[in-house]
């Protein structure tokens, strides 16, 4: 009888670990979805160029569509952000700014044949959209964890 009482006091470690793992996946996936939605909503579709320090403008609409999130089981974390289209450097350049080589799109006079399409250095000023979305959603994370393990 005493053996049964002491045995019922202890919990099943594997069951608890599985519940914690499942709740971690659910909470972080939900957080990733909220950050993705906030980032997408911050990007406005318009022809005008956004001011540095403000979220970028979407001229075609690809940047908004290419923001994803995914849960990483091994690291027990969530990865949120835009994917590069055809190896493009645009998403990190928009978020952090920087310099890169681009082809010149200006047409020159006929006397300067061969100049069109040459590589020039372009400087991008930061137009963060993922960092501010993350910071905006971060205060909601503790409430998501409350009563999440069942």
Beta strands, then each sheet from edge to edge (+ up, - down):
strand 1: 44-45
strand 2: 57-58
strand 3: 67-72
strand 4: 77-82
strand 5: 98-103
strand 6: 119-124
sheet 1: 1+ 2+
sheet 2: 3+ 4-
sheet 3: 5+ 6-
end
